[in-house]
Amino acid sequence: MEDQTSFDLSGAIQKWRRDLAQSAAFHRADLDELEAHLRDAIPALQAAGLSSEEAFVVASRRIGTRHTLESEFGKINSGHSVRNRPWLAGLLQIVTPGLGNLYTGRPVRALILHVAVLFIGLFLALALLWLPGPLNLLIPVAAAIVVAVFVVLDGVQCARARPHFPLARYKRWYVYILAVLIVAATEPFLVGNYVIQALPTPTPSMEPTILVGDHVVADKTAYAFSDPQRGDLVIYRTPEFPQRIFVKRIVAH
């Protein structure tokens, strides 16, 4: 049987990587990815009965020769890819959560993060109504700062993890502007119609508790899981005056 200890597998992998690194077609992230594929393939080949040297040769040939890899990566990195800038990814996250992830080539992550931040924002907005003062201000503000920092750092980290990304069809400045406009147009409508809404007080019937011109925040989910209780302030419209807003206190069941 062949003496497998005479072959330095780790040294062969490093030599293979150094050989690829001599080409300008490969970036560091590309080399890391190729090496990871090589290291993942070798144990499976060894388990099939190949020696370390044989497994290395077969795995490296499956990945491709240097000439073939240069040709493929050259197409990607010359005119077909852009460099992800961490500062820009963080700035886009501030404009709209998830936009920085979209910029770095992670549309699914962008969608998940945006929806998560939206629900967290709604929960914090409702906390303003549920929590007693001054906790109803301190806790939401502190949580909002933590979420904002996390969102920005996530965008920066995504850009650093993938410094180069193939130029996808959506990776255009006008696509980002369109995404921001869609979010700005749809989310306030959905939130205002189904979750919370700020409304003015048109009549003096609730003075001095609520003055004319004051704005109140209505929690539209308040009675989704419970019945109205005595003492609650309710906001409603009537069939007779569908355009008029009434603010009253429940005094009896």
N, C-alpha and C positions, 0 to 999 in steps of 0.2 A: 504494500500500500504506500502511496506517496506521502512523504513527510510534510504535513501541512504547516508545521511550525517554521519551516524555512521561508515561507512567504509572508511578508509584512503587509497585511491587508490595509491597516491604517495608513501606512506610508504610501501604498499604491493609490489610495483614494486622494491623499493630499497632493501627490504628484499629478494625478489626473486633473485635479482642480486647478493647480498652478498652471498646467498646460492650457486649460481653457481661459484662465485669467489673463493670459498674454494677448488675447484677442480683445479689441475694442468693442466688439459686438455684445459682450456680456457685461452686465452691471452686477454689483455685489448681490443684489436680491436674486438675480437670475442664477448666479452660481450657488447660492444657498439652496434654491429650489431644486436645481439639478443634483446637487450632492445629496439632498434629502431623498430624492427618488432613487438614487443609486444605493444609498444605505438601506432603504426599505426593501429593495429587490434582492439584495445579497443573501439575507437570512433565509428567505424562501427557497432560493436555489441551493443553499447549503443543506437545508432540510430534505431536499430531493436527492441528496447523495453526492453533490458536486463538492470539490475541494474549494478552499478559500480563493485560490488563484483562478480556478475555472469559473466560480460564481462571479468574481469580479469582472472577468473578461466578458462573460455572457451578458451581465447586467449593463456594463458600459456600452456594449454593442447595441443593446436594445434601446438605450437612450439616444444613441446616434453618434456618428463621428463628429470631430471638431468642425470639419468643413460643412457638414449638413446643419449642425447647430448654428454655426456662424451665419449661414444663409437665412435660416428661419428667424433668428433673433435680430439679424440685421434689418430685415423687412419691418419688424416691429419697432425697433429703436431709431430708425432713420425715417423721420417724417410721418410715422404711423403711431407715435406715442408722444405723450407730453409729461413733463416733470411735475409731480405733485408737490406743491409748496405748503408746508405745514402752517405757516402764518395765514395763508389764504383759506385753508380748510377751517382753521379756528374762527376766522372772521365770518365765513359763510354759516358756520354753526350759530353765530350770534344773530345773523339776519333771519334765519329760519332753522330750527333744530333739524338735523338730518341732511341739510343741504351740503355741508362739508363732507359727509359720508358719501353722498352722491358724487361729489367732485372727485373723490379718491377712488371711484369705481366700485362702490358697494351700495347699489340701489336697494337691496333687501334690508340691509342694516339701517339704511337711511329711513326707510318706511317704518321699521319697527321702532327705531329711536324716536321718530317724530310722533307716532301714535302714543308711545309711552309718556313722552313729555307732555302731550296734550292732556292725557288722563291725569297726570300728576298735577298739572296746572288747574284743572277743574276741581280736583280734590282740595287743593290749597285754597281755591276761591270759596268753596263751600265751608272750609274751616273758618273763614272769616265770619260766617254766620253761626257756626255751631259752638266754637270755643268762646269762653268768657275772656273779657279783656283783662290784662293786656296780652294774654297768650294768643288771642286771635290775630294779632299783628306780628308778634315776635316769632312764633313758630313758622307761619307761612313764609315770612321774609327770610329767615335762616334756611329753611328748606329750599326756597327758590334760589338762593345764592349757591348752595351745594349742588343743586341740579344744573345750574348754569355753568359752573366750573367743570363739572363732569362732562357735560356735552361738548364744551370747547376742547378739553383735553382729549376726549375721544376722537374728535376730528383731527387734531394735531397728530395723535398716535397713529391713526389710520394712514395719514399722509407719509409719516416717517417709515411705516412698515412696508409701504409700496411706493418707493420714490418715483418709479416709472410705471405708467399704466397705458395699455393700448388705447388709442383714441377711439372711443365708442361713438356711435351716432348721436347719442344724447349729450355728449360732452361738448356743448357749445354754449356761449354766453347767453344767447337768447332763450335757450331751454331753461336755464336757471332763473331768468327773469320771469318766464312764463310760470314756472313752478311757484315762485313767490306770489305772483298775482293770483293764481288759482287758490293757494292757501289763504291769502288775505280776503278773497271774495267768498269762499265757501265756509271756512271754519267759523267766523263770527255768525253767519246765518244759522249753521247747525247748532252752535252753542246757544245762541239767543232764542231759538225756537224749541229746544228740547232740554236744556240743562239750566242755565241761569240767564237772567236778563236784567239790565238796569233800566228802571222806568221812572219818569218824573211824577210828582204828585200834583194833580191838576186842581184839586179843591181843598178848602180849609177844614173839611169835616173831621180830620184827625189831629188838628191843632190842640194842644201845643206839642204832642208827641212827634208829629211829622208836619212840617210847614210847607206851604205852597211853594213849589219850585224845587223842593228837596228831591233827590234821586234815591230810590230804594232798590236794593238788589233782590230779585225774586228767585227763590230756589224752586225750579219747576219739577224737581224730583222729590220734594218734601213729602208728598202724600202718595208716592208710588208704593210704599210699603207700610204706611200707617194712615190712620184716619185723622181728620182735623180735630184739634183739641181746643177747649175753651181757653181764651186768652191769646190765641194765635192771631197774628196779622195776616190777612189774606188779600190777594190782588186778583181781580176778576173782571170780566166783561159780562154784559147782559144781552139777551137777544134784542131787547128794545133799543139799546145803545151799543152796537157792536164795536164802534170806534172809540168809545169812552172807557177809561180805566178807573176802576173803583178800588179804593184801599180801605178796608174795614177790619175791626177787631171782632172775633167771635166771642159773644157773651153768653151763649147758651147752645146746647146740643139740639 
